[in-house]
Amino acid sequence: MSLPDLLALLPILILVFGGTVILMAGAWYREPLPLIAGGIVTALLGAVAAGLVQPPVVEIAGLFSAGAYARFFTILWSLLAAAGLMAAARYIIENSIGAGEYVSLVLYAAAGMALLSSATHLLALFLALETFTLAFYILIACNRRCTLAAEAGIKYLLMSAVSTGFLAFGIALIYASSGTLSLPEAVIKLSAATGELHAWGLLGWGMVLIAVGFKISLVPFHLWTPDVYQGTPAPVGGLLATGSKGAVVAVLVGMLAVSGPVWHGLTDLLWLLAALTMLVGAFSALGQKNLKRLLAYSSVTHMGTLLVGLLCQTSAGLTATTFYLVIYVITSLGAFVIIASLADERGEPMEFDQWRGLGYLHPVRCGVLALLLLSLAGLPATAGFMAKFVIFEAALQSGYLGLVLIGVLSSVISFAFYLRVTMLLFEPDESVCRWHTGTASEHAVIAVCTSAVLLLGLFPGILFDLIGRILP
Amino acid sequence: MTAASALPQFPWLTLLILLPLGGALLCLLHHRRAEECRWLALATTAATLGITIYLFVCYGQGDSGWLLYEDAAWIPRYGIRFTLGLDGISLLLVLLTAFLQMIAVLMSWSEKQHVPMFFSLLLVLEATLMGIFLALDLMLFFLFWEVMLLPMFFLISIWGHERRHYAAIKFFLYTLAGSMVMLVALIVLYLIHGEQTGTYTFALAELMQTDLSSQQEMLLFLGFLLAFAIKIPLVPFHTWLPDAHTEAPVAGTIDLTGLLLKTGIYGLIRFAFPLFPEATRSFLPVLGIVALTGIFHAAWAAYRQDDIKRLFAYSSISHVGLVVLGLAAWQLTAWEGSILLMLAHGISTGALFVLIALIRQRTGTRNLAELGGLWSQAPQMAFLFLFFSLASLGLPGLANFAGEILVLLGTFQTHPVWAAIAVIGVVFTAAYMLRLVQGVVWGPVKGRPTLPDLTPREWLILLPMAVLVLWLGLYPEPFLRPLHGAVVNIMAGGLP
């Protein structure tokens, strides 16, 4: 690694070294607040470095891109880590979790996600993916007194282990068939390969797809999602639902943007996956009685919609996918932070019975939650609608009318379950009891997410222009 | 467009949308003081009504072209613009919206539950309705069209009656399903237009120029029609209305019948017909027959209801059937009659809902079997009930008659058979209305011998409505004048 390479890696280095320093400091110094504040500052520094320091090289050691697109996601995930830490402060203190460990793990996860989003090499992809998955195993189960969290941690570990197996095998097959591990090249060579090699290559990509399917919970690889979401504490859940999935989608978008249309052999399979994911996710969510499980199934549906955008492979499709992804991350994060901000010594409000009528005791946060849920459903004038609109537009442009109609059906069903929750929130109920009032830092994160959802809903042009400029 | 667009002008139309929105926001900010919210909502609706009356007086006499037109860039990447335009048709509907919304606020004066939220939802509803009647960019229209569902959904689900949750969800999903299909059709049209001309835009005037094969045109037309048919509602798609209607609080019911149903008809007139003229032409006979079926089916259903609110839900479906019949006849007089009938129906039915709510407040029931003898219990109320019922059944000299007779006259010129059948439908209307009046106003007194009669506030609500009903019935000319040019233009396949 040369000096320019290191300079290009600066944001990641800040996150990793900052995390390590905080981890070490935490071993001696047990006061949580300064450690958490240090973590937030580190994450913000990472974001600033990614935004301001001009990378001297375009690609780092042939493994990671340092282009504008990679930088954008580095900033996004760093900010996500900062938000995640702000939302987690009270959780860490009240459950006496080691602040040093928690903070450093979040920073490592952010570094892993940023690396994954900028990976241009299959090995880099593998390493980055494992980096943040490893951090998440621990984060999910870090509250040792909570059995549900331990269960969720184990489930996530087992599922990830299986998907890692698929990923590694898939990469090996791709290498065997194409002779390269560089991402865009391997994809392009797949279409050039003939005969048996082509078949092996396709199998390899299929296996990578399965691994991706596990990570972003496409149907039928989604079964872990509701259980893990339910057991995961909301501050971690907010990161798991957004960053861990978003980073995987981001690397796919980055790859497609460079390689051009490549799905040929896999189009039908992807079509089926997207359709199944949208429908099964939406139908399963209908029966839920637990908000976190509902959010889990809703995320499944959203990943299906994202896949529609990925399937298009046109520049419109990729722009739409990136836009959708950013909006999904912001909205989902907001919803999880609201759950976290309500949590008190009884735990987090999860069951629908606990939410009934809560809108009258906590009007602002419940109102915002309703807004975020409606944005997830795709109500016009919120960012969620613009996101859905651009995906549908791109898909229709590429001729996927059937898929769009399925998407429309799944949207209508989604409205049914999101509306049920919003109705529940404002249903007069005598037996409802107060939850925590939330801290200033939690409110700040919620406020930022909400303003972004509203602002981007009314003026999406800002983000479109940005994405149009950064997409390679 | 016209000279109006060239001059820098005060953005009245934008104000019509922003004013209620601002009022809604203020209501939410003042959520600790319920009393202030009431006055705030009243002031906002009064100001909006004032503006619309001002527009009616100043611009209402122009005979063609956009009376007002506002246009601004919004999302350039996708060619979405913030375009609002006012012609004779939208002018009348905007006027109706502002008027009924003020009635709705006055009618909800005694609302106790979560007052600030209630009024802010009413105001948001008003803003979205204004948006629907003014938007000329299809995406902008769609946005208002969808957002409108939300305040209505909450009004039903929080302040509604016993089966409110079921009714609210049914209302939302039913209408949403239709509009999502419209969204797909809309995007397809946008893409086809973009490929043909190279400019991607949602502007109505541009999209009307799109070259479509007749099959494409029919499919897209059906996509739009589904959304509007559900909202109107035309008969096979009407089942959401009686539920939503019955369960909604009184302000919600007034808005639902008086205004929401009109958005569907307006959508047909403004978007579906001009965008797909060929498909429209070949589909009109079907539309006419569907409308006729609706008139009879709904009248028959209304006759069998015991809950008077439900009865009026069906009666509204029957009335809008007549409105759509007038449109399907594709004849100038019939169209003018249809639009006038929309106005008349909005006011007379709105007034009847006000009275039903007052009766229920006093007797605790809406069941026809438990009502009777209102004339001796509360004569003033009974008189107005009779007055508006007669207006609603089309008594000459009152509002609905003027619209109905124009529809029938116009229809007779192009489709005499339809008109003949529709006349029988009007007789059906008389049947269930008289059964209703007989049951409520006359008959043996059930319940208490006297009921408290109308209070000054209630007179304040009903008197303007009565005056308007008479005005529309006796001298509809001022309302027809702005219509003429707009209707002629739209029927000729153009924009005002």
HADDOCK unambig.tbl for C-alpha pairs under 7 A between the chains (distance, minus, plus):
assign (segid A and resid 379 and name CA) (segid B and resid 147 and name CA) 6.97 0.50 0.50
assign (segid A and resid 380 and name CA) (segid B and resid 143 and name CA) 5.20 0.50 0.50
assign (segid A and resid 380 and name CA) (segid B and resid 146 and name CA) 6.41 0.50 0.50
assign (segid A and resid 380 and name CA) (segid B and resid 147 and name CA) 6.20 0.50 0.50
assign (segid A and resid 381 and name CA) (segid B and resid 143 and name CA) 6.53 0.50 0.50
assign (segid A and resid 393 and name CA) (segid B and resid 187 and name CA) 6.19 0.50 0.50
assign (segid A and resid 396 and name CA) (segid B and resid 188 and name CA) 6.86 0.50 0.50
assign (segid A and resid 397 and name CA) (segid B and resid 191 and name CA) 6.78 0.50 0.50
assign (segid A and resid 408 and name CA) (segid B and resid 180 and name CA) 6.32 0.50 0.50
assign (segid A and resid 412 and name CA) (segid B and resid 173 and name CA) 6.67 0.50 0.50
assign (segid A and resid 412 and name CA) (segid B and resid 176 and name CA) 6.80 0.50 0.50
assign (segid A and resid 412 and name CA) (segid B and resid 177 and name CA) 6.17 0.50 0.50
assign (segid A and resid 416 and name CA) (segid B and resid 173 and name CA) 6.85 0.50 0.50
assign (segid A and resid 423 and name CA) (segid B and resid 157 and name CA) 6.87 0.50 0.50
assign (segid A and resid 426 and name CA) (segid B and resid 158 and name CA) 6.92 0.50 0.50
assign (segid A and resid 427 and name CA) (segid B and resid 158 and name CA) 6.34 0.50 0.50
assign (segid A and resid 459 and name CA) (segid B and resid 75 and name CA) 6.91 0.50 0.50
assign (segid A and resid 461 and name CA) (segid B and resid 75 and name CA) 5.51 0.50 0.50
assign (segid A and resid 461 and name CA) (segid B and resid 77 and name CA) 6.86 0.50 0.50
